[in-house]
């Protein structure tokens, strides 16, 4: 499966279930202030690895993304 356009609804549901499990584990292990969940489909969207995958990024206190959001 190359991207979200090619994944079946059933497989996408399994990916979503895994994302949910991973975020719960991160919450327990790291106690982040938040989490970003991201997927890019297509080169125009920034996809450069052409298989289905999801980025799960815990946002810890003082995280650079948080600092950017607060100044925007």
PyMOL Python script that loads the backbone (N, CA, C, O; Angstrom):
from pymol import cmd

cmd.read_pdbstr("""\
ATOM      1  N   UNK A   1       0.839  -1.178   0.000  1.00  0.00           N
ATOM      2  CA  UNK A   1       0.000   0.000   0.000  1.00  0.00           C
ATOM      3  C   UNK A   1       0.881   1.237   0.000  1.00  0.00           C
ATOM      4  O   UNK A   1       1.740   1.412   0.864  1.00  0.00           O
ATOM      5  N   UNK A   2       0.655   2.064  -0.960  1.00  0.00           N
ATOM      6  CA  UNK A   2       1.493   3.242  -1.175  1.00  0.00           C
ATOM      7  C   UNK A   2       1.100   4.415  -0.283  1.00  0.00           C
ATOM      8  O   UNK A   2       1.966   5.152   0.188  1.00  0.00           O
ATOM      9  N   UNK A   3      -0.206   4.595  -0.046  1.00  0.00           N
ATOM     10  CA  UNK A   3      -0.654   5.760   0.705  1.00  0.00           C
ATOM     11  C   UNK A   3      -2.101   5.575   1.151  1.00  0.00           C
ATOM     12  O   UNK A   3      -2.669   4.495   0.986  1.00  0.00           O
ATOM     13  N   UNK A   4      -2.692   6.613   1.711  1.00  0.00           N
ATOM     14  CA  UNK A   4      -4.051   6.523   2.242  1.00  0.00           C
ATOM     15  C   UNK A   4      -5.077   6.292   1.121  1.00  0.00           C
ATOM     16  O   UNK A   4      -6.165   5.780   1.385  1.00  0.00           O
ATOM     17  N   UNK A   5      -4.751   6.657  -0.111  1.00  0.00           N
ATOM     18  CA  UNK A   5      -5.664   6.417  -1.233  1.00  0.00           C
ATOM     19  C   UNK A   5      -5.700   4.941  -1.619  1.00  0.00           C
ATOM     20  O   UNK A   5      -6.679   4.482  -2.208  1.00  0.00           O
ATOM     21  N   UNK A   6      -4.647   4.194  -1.297  1.00  0.00           N
ATOM     22  CA  UNK A   6      -4.584   2.789  -1.692  1.00  0.00           C
ATOM     23  C   UNK A   6      -4.944   1.816  -0.576  1.00  0.00           C
ATOM     24  O   UNK A   6      -5.218   0.647  -0.850  1.00  0.00           O
ATOM     25  N   UNK A   7      -4.950   2.262   0.655  1.00  0.00           N
ATOM     26  CA  UNK A   7      -5.218   1.360   1.769  1.00  0.00           C
ATOM     27  C   UNK A   7      -6.720   1.060   1.847  1.00  0.00           C
ATOM     28  O   UNK A   7      -7.550   1.940   1.617  1.00  0.00           O
ATOM     29  N   UNK A   8      -7.051  -0.176   2.169  1.00  0.00           N
ATOM     30  CA  UNK A   8      -8.467  -0.525   2.312  1.00  0.00           C
ATOM     31  C   UNK A   8      -9.024   0.060   3.609  1.00  0.00           C
ATOM     32  O   UNK A   8      -8.273   0.396   4.525  1.00  0.00           O
ATOM     33  N   UNK A   9     -10.320   0.175   3.671  1.00  0.00           N
ATOM     34  CA  UNK A   9     -10.959   0.696   4.875  1.00  0.00           C
ATOM     35  C   UNK A   9     -10.650  -0.191   6.082  1.00  0.00           C
ATOM     36  O   UNK A   9     -10.429   0.307   7.186  1.00  0.00           O
ATOM     37  N   UNK A  10     -10.636  -1.490   5.867  1.00  0.00           N
ATOM     38  CA  UNK A  10     -10.337  -2.425   6.958  1.00  0.00           C
ATOM     39  C   UNK A  10      -8.900  -2.237   7.450  1.00  0.00           C
ATOM     40  O   UNK A  10      -8.655  -2.148   8.653  1.00  0.00           O
ATOM     41  N   UNK A  11      -7.959  -2.178   6.516  1.00  0.00           N
ATOM     42  CA  UNK A  11      -6.555  -1.987   6.908  1.00  0.00           C
ATOM     43  C   UNK A  11      -6.342  -0.627   7.555  1.00  0.00           C
ATOM     44  O   UNK A  11      -5.574  -0.511   8.510  1.00  0.00           O
ATOM     45  N   UNK A  12      -7.012   0.402   7.048  1.00  0.00           N
ATOM     46  CA  UNK A  12      -6.887   1.729   7.641  1.00  0.00           C
ATOM     47  C   UNK A  12      -7.386   1.708   9.080  1.00  0.00           C
ATOM     48  O   UNK A  12      -6.807   2.355   9.953  1.00  0.00           O
ATOM     49  N   UNK A  13      -8.461   0.965   9.326  1.00  0.00           N
ATOM     50  CA  UNK A  13      -8.969   0.824  10.693  1.00  0.00           C
ATOM     51  C   UNK A  13      -7.947   0.167  11.607  1.00  0.00           C
ATOM     52  O   UNK A  13      -7.815   0.546  12.770  1.00  0.00           O
ATOM     53  N   UNK A  14      -7.221  -0.821  11.082  1.00  0.00           N
ATOM     54  CA  UNK A  14      -6.181  -1.487  11.885  1.00  0.00           C
ATOM     55  C   UNK A  14      -5.040  -0.528  12.192  1.00  0.00           C
ATOM     56  O   UNK A  14      -4.490  -0.548  13.293  1.00  0.00           O
ATOM     57  N   UNK A  15      -4.679   0.315  11.219  1.00  0.00           N
ATOM     58  CA  UNK A  15      -3.641   1.327  11.460  1.00  0.00           C
ATOM     59  C   UNK A  15      -4.119   2.292  12.537  1.00  0.00           C
ATOM     60  O   UNK A  15      -3.362   2.632  13.447  1.00  0.00           O
ATOM     61  N   UNK A  16      -5.373   2.737  12.440  1.00  0.00           N
ATOM     62  CA  UNK A  16      -5.929   3.660  13.436  1.00  0.00           C
ATOM     63  C   UNK A  16      -5.936   3.023  14.818  1.00  0.00           C
ATOM     64  O   UNK A  16      -5.632   3.689  15.808  1.00  0.00           O
ATOM     65  N   UNK A  17      -6.275   1.753  14.896  1.00  0.00           N
ATOM     66  CA  UNK A  17      -6.243   1.051  16.186  1.00  0.00           C
ATOM     67  C   UNK A  17      -4.831   1.038  16.767  1.00  0.00           C
ATOM     68  O   UNK A  17      -4.652   1.240  17.968  1.00  0.00           O
ATOM     69  N   UNK A  18      -3.830   0.802  15.917  1.00  0.00           N
ATOM     70  CA  UNK A  18      -2.439   0.777  16.383  1.00  0.00           C
ATOM     71  C   UNK A  18      -1.992   2.165  16.827  1.00  0.00           C
ATOM     72  O   UNK A  18      -1.293   2.296  17.831  1.00  0.00           O
ATOM     73  N   UNK A  19      -2.386   3.196  16.092  1.00  0.00           N
ATOM     74  CA  UNK A  19      -2.057   4.569  16.498  1.00  0.00           C
ATOM     75  C   UNK A  19      -2.635   4.846  17.881  1.00  0.00           C
ATOM     76  O   UNK A  19      -1.973   5.442  18.730  1.00  0.00           O
ATOM     77  N   UNK A  20      -3.857   4.415  18.099  1.00  0.00           N
ATOM     78  CA  UNK A  20      -4.491   4.598  19.404  1.00  0.00           C
ATOM     79  C   UNK A  20      -3.705   3.893  20.502  1.00  0.00           C
ATOM     80  O   UNK A  20      -3.505   4.455  21.579  1.00  0.00           O
ATOM     81  N   UNK A  21      -3.260   2.670  20.241  1.00  0.00           N
ATOM     82  CA  UNK A  21      -2.472   1.911  21.229  1.00  0.00           C
ATOM     83  C   UNK A  21      -1.135   2.587  21.501  1.00  0.00           C
ATOM     84  O   UNK A  21      -0.711   2.691  22.652  1.00  0.00           O
ATOM     85  N   UNK A  22      -0.473   3.045  20.445  1.00  0.00           N
ATOM     86  CA  UNK A  22       0.835   3.696  20.607  1.00  0.00           C
ATOM     87  C   UNK A  22       0.698   4.987  21.405  1.00  0.00           C
ATOM     88  O   UNK A  22       1.513   5.260  22.286  1.00  0.00           O
ATOM     89  N   UNK A  23      -0.329   5.785  21.103  1.00  0.00           N
ATOM     90  CA  UNK A  23      -0.492   7.033  21.850  1.00  0.00           C
ATOM     91  C   UNK A  23      -0.777   6.773  23.323  1.00  0.00           C
ATOM     92  O   UNK A  23      -0.329   7.531  24.184  1.00  0.00           O
ATOM     93  N   UNK A  24      -1.518   5.707  23.621  1.00  0.00           N
ATOM     94  CA  UNK A  24      -1.774   5.356  25.027  1.00  0.00           C
ATOM     95  C   UNK A  24      -0.479   4.955  25.729  1.00  0.00           C
ATOM     96  O   UNK A  24      -0.246   5.339  26.875  1.00  0.00           O
ATOM     97  N   UNK A  25       0.360   4.184  25.042  1.00  0.00           N
ATOM     98  CA  UNK A  25       1.650   3.794  25.628  1.00  0.00           C
ATOM     99  C   UNK A  25       2.551   5.009  25.846  1.00  0.00           C
ATOM    100  O   UNK A  25       3.215   5.119  26.876  1.00  0.00           O
ATOM    101  N   UNK A  26       2.571   5.918  24.870  1.00  0.00           N
ATOM    102  CA  UNK A  26       3.372   7.139  25.029  1.00  0.00           C
ATOM    103  C   UNK A  26       2.877   7.979  26.200  1.00  0.00           C
ATOM    104  O   UNK A  26       3.675   8.541  26.951  1.00  0.00           O
ATOM    105  N   UNK A  27       1.567   8.062  26.352  1.00  0.00           N
ATOM    106  CA  UNK A  27       1.005   8.835  27.461  1.00  0.00           C
ATOM    107  C   UNK A  27       1.461   8.273  28.799  1.00  0.00           C
ATOM    108  O   UNK A  27       1.812   9.024  29.710  1.00  0.00           O
ATOM    109  N   UNK A  28       1.455   6.954  28.913  1.00  0.00           N
ATOM    110  CA  UNK A  28       1.892   6.304  30.150  1.00  0.00           C
ATOM    111  C   UNK A  28       3.395   6.457  30.369  1.00  0.00           C
ATOM    112  O   UNK A  28       3.837   6.751  31.480  1.00  0.00           O
ATOM    113  N   UNK A  29       4.170   6.260  29.324  1.00  0.00           N
ATOM    114  CA  UNK A  29       5.631   6.249  29.458  1.00  0.00           C
ATOM    115  C   UNK A  29       6.240   7.640  29.584  1.00  0.00           C
ATOM    116  O   UNK A  29       7.192   7.833  30.340  1.00  0.00           O
ATOM    117  N   UNK A  30       5.694   8.621  28.844  1.00  0.00           N
ATOM    118  CA  UNK A  30       6.343   9.931  28.770  1.00  0.00           C
ATOM    119  C   UNK A  30       5.535  11.082  29.353  1.00  0.00           C
ATOM    120  O   UNK A  30       6.082  12.161  29.584  1.00  0.00           O
ATOM    121  N   UNK A  31       4.245  10.873  29.594  1.00  0.00           N
ATOM    122  CA  UNK A  31       3.349  11.923  30.086  1.00  0.00           C
ATOM    123  C   UNK A  31       3.490  13.210  29.273  1.00  0.00           C
ATOM    124  O   UNK A  31       3.741  14.276  29.835  1.00  0.00           O
ATOM    125  N   UNK A  32       3.328  13.115  27.953  1.00  0.00           N
ATOM    126  CA  UNK A  32       3.456  14.329  27.140  1.00  0.00           C
ATOM    127  C   UNK A  32       2.293  15.281  27.364  1.00  0.00           C
ATOM    128  O   UNK A  32       1.243  14.884  27.870  1.00  0.00           O
ATOM    129  N   UNK A  33       2.485  16.533  26.987  1.00  0.00           N
ATOM    130  CA  UNK A  33       1.408  17.525  27.072  1.00  0.00           C
ATOM    131  C   UNK A  33       0.412  17.342  25.932  1.00  0.00           C
ATOM    132  O   UNK A  33      -0.723  17.810  26.013  1.00  0.00           O
ATOM    133  N   UNK A  34       0.831  16.675  24.894  1.00  0.00           N
ATOM    134  CA  UNK A  34      -0.011  16.424  23.731  1.00  0.00           C
ATOM    135  C   UNK A  34       0.692  15.470  22.795  1.00  0.00           C
ATOM    136  O   UNK A  34       1.785  14.985  23.088  1.00  0.00           O
ATOM    137  N   UNK A  35       0.062  15.205  21.669  1.00  0.00           N
ATOM    138  CA  UNK A  35       0.653  14.319  20.666  1.00  0.00           C
ATOM    139  C   UNK A  35       0.178  14.768  19.282  1.00  0.00           C
ATOM    140  O   UNK A  35      -0.982  15.135  19.097  1.00  0.00           O
ATOM    141  N   UNK A  36       1.095  14.730  18.322  1.00  0.00           N
ATOM    142  CA  UNK A  36       0.736  14.967  16.926  1.00  0.00           C
ATOM    143  C   UNK A  36       0.708  13.624  16.211  1.00  0.00           C
ATOM    144  O   UNK A  36       1.621  12.812  16.360  1.00  0.00           O
ATOM    145  N   UNK A  37      -0.344  13.398  15.435  1.00  0.00           N
ATOM    146  CA  UNK A  37      -0.474  12.206  14.602  1.00  0.00           C
ATOM    147  C   UNK A  37      -0.579  12.705  13.171  1.00  0.00           C
ATOM    148  O   UNK A  37      -1.459  13.505  12.852  1.00  0.00           O
ATOM    149  N   UNK A  38       0.321  12.234  12.303  1.00  0.00           N
ATOM    150  CA  UNK A  38       0.386  12.790  10.959  1.00  0.00           C
ATOM    151  C   UNK A  38       0.664  11.710   9.930  1.00  0.00           C
ATOM    152  O   UNK A  38       1.430  10.777  10.169  1.00  0.00           O
ATOM    153  N   UNK A  39       0.021  11.859   8.780  1.00  0.00           N
ATOM    154  CA  UNK A  39       0.308  11.025   7.611  1.00  0.00           C
ATOM    155  C   UNK A  39       0.330  11.933   6.390  1.00  0.00           C
ATOM    156  O   UNK A  39      -0.529  12.804   6.253  1.00  0.00           O
ATOM    157  N   UNK A  40       1.284  11.746   5.517  1.00  0.00           N
ATOM    158  CA  UNK A  40       1.363  12.495   4.264  1.00  0.00           C
ATOM    159  C   UNK A  40       1.022  11.560   3.112  1.00  0.00           C
ATOM    160  O   UNK A  40       1.563  10.457   3.029  1.00  0.00           O
ATOM    161  N   UNK A  41       0.138  11.986   2.229  1.00  0.00           N
ATOM    162  CA  UNK A  41      -0.180  11.232   1.024  1.00  0.00           C
ATOM    163  C   UNK A  41       0.194  12.070  -0.181  1.00  0.00           C
ATOM    164  O   UNK A  41      -0.328  13.169  -0.373  1.00  0.00           O
ATOM    165  N   UNK A  42       1.094  11.551  -0.986  1.00  0.00           N
ATOM    166  CA  UNK A  42       1.525  12.222  -2.202  1.00  0.00           C
ATOM    167  C   UNK A  42       2.732  13.106  -1.993  1.00  0.00           C
ATOM    168  O   UNK A  42       2.934  13.685  -0.925  1.00  0.00           O
ATOM    169  N   UNK A  43       3.519  13.193  -3.033  1.00  0.00           N
ATOM    170  CA  UNK A  43       4.739  13.993  -2.979  1.00  0.00           C
ATOM    171  C   UNK A  43       4.442  15.453  -2.637  1.00  0.00           C
ATOM    172  O   UNK A  43       5.208  16.083  -1.908  1.00  0.00           O
ATOM    173  N   UNK A  44       3.346  15.992  -3.151  1.00  0.00           N
ATOM    174  CA  UNK A  44       2.975  17.385  -2.880  1.00  0.00           C
ATOM    175  C   UNK A  44       2.703  17.621  -1.404  1.00  0.00           C
ATOM    176  O   UNK A  44       2.846  18.743  -0.918  1.00  0.00           O
ATOM    177  N   UNK A  45       2.309  16.572  -0.686  1.00  0.00           N
ATOM    178  CA  UNK A  45       2.029  16.676   0.747  1.00  0.00           C
ATOM    179  C   UNK A  45       3.258  16.376   1.598  1.00  0.00           C
ATOM    180  O   UNK A  45       3.183  16.393   2.827  1.00  0.00           O
ATOM    181  N   UNK A  46       4.387  16.104   0.953  1.00  0.00           N
ATOM    182  CA  UNK A  46       5.608  15.838   1.690  1.00  0.00           C
ATOM    183  C   UNK A  46       5.926  14.366   1.861  1.00  0.00           C
ATOM    184  O   UNK A  46       6.876  14.026   2.565  1.00  0.00           O
ATOM    185  N   UNK A  47       5.155  13.480   1.235  1.00  0.00           N
ATOM    186  CA  UNK A  47       5.457  12.056   1.350  1.00  0.00           C
ATOM    187  C   UNK A  47       6.720  11.753   0.563  1.00  0.00           C
ATOM    188  O   UNK A  47       6.800  12.048  -0.630  1.00  0.00           O
ATOM    189  N   UNK A  48       7.706  11.166   1.227  1.00  0.00           N
ATOM    190  CA  UNK A  48       8.927  10.782   0.531  1.00  0.00           C
ATOM    191  C   UNK A  48       9.269   9.310   0.743  1.00  0.00           C
ATOM    192  O   UNK A  48      10.235   8.808   0.169  1.00  0.00           O
ATOM    193  N   UNK A  49       8.494   8.629   1.553  1.00  0.00           N
ATOM    194  CA  UNK A  49       8.593   7.178   1.725  1.00  0.00           C
ATOM    195  C   UNK A  49       7.251   6.628   1.263  1.00  0.00           C
ATOM    196  O   UNK A  49       6.230   6.847   1.915  1.00  0.00           O
ATOM    197  N   UNK A  50       7.249   5.920   0.146  1.00  0.00           N
ATOM    198  CA  UNK A  50       5.995   5.560  -0.493  1.00  0.00           C
ATOM    199  C   UNK A  50       5.479   4.191  -0.055  1.00  0.00           C
ATOM    200  O   UNK A  50       5.417   3.233  -0.827  1.00  0.00           O
ATOM    201  N   UNK A  51       5.116   4.153   1.215  1.00  0.00           N
ATOM    202  CA  UNK A  51       4.325   3.080   1.804  1.00  0.00           C
ATOM    203  C   UNK A  51       3.505   3.738   2.913  1.00  0.00           C
ATOM    204  O   UNK A  51       3.853   4.817   3.392  1.00  0.00           O
ATOM    205  N   UNK A  52       2.435   3.096   3.310  1.00  0.00           N
ATOM    206  CA  UNK A  52       1.568   3.697   4.331  1.00  0.00           C
ATOM    207  C   UNK A  52       2.295   3.692   5.674  1.00  0.00           C
ATOM    208  O   UNK A  52       2.798   2.656   6.109  1.00  0.00           O
ATOM    209  N   UNK A  53       2.347   4.829   6.315  1.00  0.00           N
ATOM    210  CA  UNK A  53       2.909   4.933   7.655  1.00  0.00           C
ATOM    211  C   UNK A  53       2.351   6.192   8.313  1.00  0.00           C
ATOM    212  O   UNK A  53       1.867   7.104   7.642  1.00  0.00           O
ATOM    213  N   UNK A  54       2.431   6.217   9.623  1.00  0.00           N
ATOM    214  CA  UNK A  54       1.902   7.330  10.405  1.00  0.00           C
ATOM    215  C   UNK A  54       2.985   7.783  11.368  1.00  0.00           C
ATOM    216  O   UNK A  54       3.669   6.961  11.979  1.00  0.00           O
ATOM    217  N   UNK A  55       3.138   9.085  11.501  1.00  0.00           N
ATOM    218  CA  UNK A  55       4.065   9.648  12.480  1.00  0.00           C
ATOM    219  C   UNK A  55       3.279   9.944  13.757  1.00  0.00           C
ATOM    220  O   UNK A  55       2.240  10.603  13.715  1.00  0.00           O
ATOM    221  N   UNK A  56       3.776   9.456  14.881  1.00  0.00           N
ATOM    222  CA  UNK A  56       3.177   9.739  16.186  1.00  0.00           C
ATOM    223  C   UNK A  56       4.254  10.448  17.003  1.00  0.00           C
ATOM    224  O   UNK A  56       5.261   9.845  17.375  1.00  0.00           O
ATOM    225  N   UNK A  57       4.032  11.740  17.279  1.00  0.00           N
ATOM    226  CA  UNK A  57       5.061  12.568  17.910  1.00  0.00           C
ATOM    227  C   UNK A  57       4.555  13.095  19.248  1.00  0.00           C
ATOM    228  O   UNK A  57       3.659  13.938  19.281  1.00  0.00           O
ATOM    229  N   UNK A  58       5.123  12.606  20.359  1.00  0.00           N
ATOM    230  CA  UNK A  58       4.728  13.143  21.664  1.00  0.00           C
ATOM    231  C   UNK A  58       5.296  14.551  21.839  1.00  0.00           C
ATOM    232  O   UNK A  58       6.442  14.814  21.474  1.00  0.00           O
ATOM    233  N   UNK A  59       4.496  15.446  22.394  1.00  0.00           N
ATOM    234  CA  UNK A  59       4.932  16.816  22.628  1.00  0.00           C
ATOM    235  C   UNK A  59       5.216  16.996  24.117  1.00  0.00           C
ATOM    236  O   UNK A  59       4.309  17.028  24.948  1.00  0.00           O
ATOM    237  N   UNK A  60       6.482  17.110  24.415  1.00  0.00           N
ATOM    238  CA  UNK A  60       6.940  17.235  25.793  1.00  0.00           C
ATOM    239  C   UNK A  60       7.060  18.712  26.164  1.00  0.00           C
ATOM    240  O   UNK A  60       7.143  19.556  25.272  1.00  0.00           O
ATOM    241  N   UNK A  61       7.072  19.041  27.435  1.00  0.00           N
ATOM    242  CA  UNK A  61       7.230  20.445  27.841  1.00  0.00           C
ATOM    243  C   UNK A  61       8.471  21.057  27.186  1.00  0.00           C
ATOM    244  O   UNK A  61       9.542  20.451  27.175  1.00  0.00           O
ATOM    245  N   UNK A  62       8.313  22.261  26.644  1.00  0.00           N
ATOM    246  CA  UNK A  62       9.439  22.943  26.011  1.00  0.00           C
ATOM    247  C   UNK A  62       9.749  22.446  24.615  1.00  0.00           C
ATOM    248  O   UNK A  62      10.755  22.856  24.034  1.00  0.00           O
ATOM    249  N   UNK A  63       8.924  21.582  24.058  1.00  0.00           N
ATOM    250  CA  UNK A  63       9.155  21.020  22.729  1.00  0.00           C
ATOM    251  C   UNK A  63       9.153  22.142  21.696  1.00  0.00           C
ATOM    252  O   UNK A  63       8.365  23.081  21.805  1.00  0.00           O
ATOM    253  N   UNK A  64      10.009  22.055  20.718  1.00  0.00           N
ATOM    254  CA  UNK A  64      10.167  23.105  19.709  1.00  0.00           C
ATOM    255  C   UNK A  64       8.855  23.382  18.967  1.00  0.00           C
ATOM    256  O   UNK A  64       8.555  24.541  18.680  1.00  0.00           O
ATOM    257  N   UNK A  65       8.075  22.358  18.653  1.00  0.00           N
ATOM    258  CA  UNK A  65       6.817  22.581  17.949  1.00  0.00           C
ATOM    259  C   UNK A  65       5.892  23.428  18.812  1.00  0.00           C
ATOM    260  O   UNK A  65       5.205  24.317  18.306  1.00  0.00           O
ATOM    261  N   UNK A  66       5.873  23.155  20.108  1.00  0.00           N
ATOM    262  CA  UNK A  66       5.026  23.915  21.019  1.00  0.00           C
ATOM    263  C   UNK A  66       5.441  25.390  21.033  1.00  0.00           C
ATOM    264  O   UNK A  66       4.592  26.281  21.029  1.00  0.00           O
ATOM    265  N   UNK A  67       6.739  25.634  21.051  1.00  0.00           N
ATOM    266  CA  UNK A  67       7.232  27.014  21.070  1.00  0.00           C
ATOM    267  C   UNK A  67       6.818  27.745  19.797  1.00  0.00           C
ATOM    268  O   UNK A  67       6.474  28.925  19.856  1.00  0.00           O
ATOM    269  N   UNK A  68       6.844  27.081  18.663  1.00  0.00           N
ATOM    270  CA  UNK A  68       6.438  27.692  17.399  1.00  0.00           C
ATOM    271  C   UNK A  68       4.946  28.012  17.442  1.00  0.00           C
ATOM    272  O   UNK A  68       4.539  29.092  17.013  1.00  0.00           O
ATOM    273  N   UNK A  69       4.133  27.107  17.946  1.00  0.00           N
ATOM    274  CA  UNK A  69       2.696  27.321  18.011  1.00  0.00           C
ATOM    275  C   UNK A  69       2.348  28.490  18.933  1.00  0.00           C
ATOM    276  O   UNK A  69       1.416  29.245  18.655  1.00  0.00           O
ATOM    277  N   UNK A  70       3.083  28.637  20.011  1.00  0.00           N
ATOM    278  CA  UNK A  70       2.787  29.701  20.965  1.00  0.00           C
ATOM    279  C   UNK A  70       3.137  31.080  20.419  1.00  0.00           C
ATOM    280  O   UNK A  70       2.553  32.074  20.850  1.00  0.00           O
ATOM    281  N   UNK A  71       4.076  31.163  19.481  1.00  0.00           N
ATOM    282  CA  UNK A  71       4.472  32.459  18.926  1.00  0.00           C
ATOM    283  C   UNK A  71       3.685  32.795  17.657  1.00  0.00           C
ATOM    284  O   UNK A  71       3.788  33.908  17.142  1.00  0.00           O
ATOM    285  N   UNK A  72       2.909  31.851  17.158  1.00  0.00           N
ATOM    286  CA  UNK A  72       2.147  32.084  15.905  1.00  0.00           C
ATOM    287  C   UNK A  72       0.918  32.936  16.155  1.00  0.00           C
ATOM    288  O   UNK A  72       0.169  33.228  15.223  1.00  0.00           O
TER     289      UNK A  72
END
""", "prot")
cmd.dss("prot")
cmd.show_as("cartoon", "prot")
cmd.util.cbc("prot")
cmd.orient("prot")
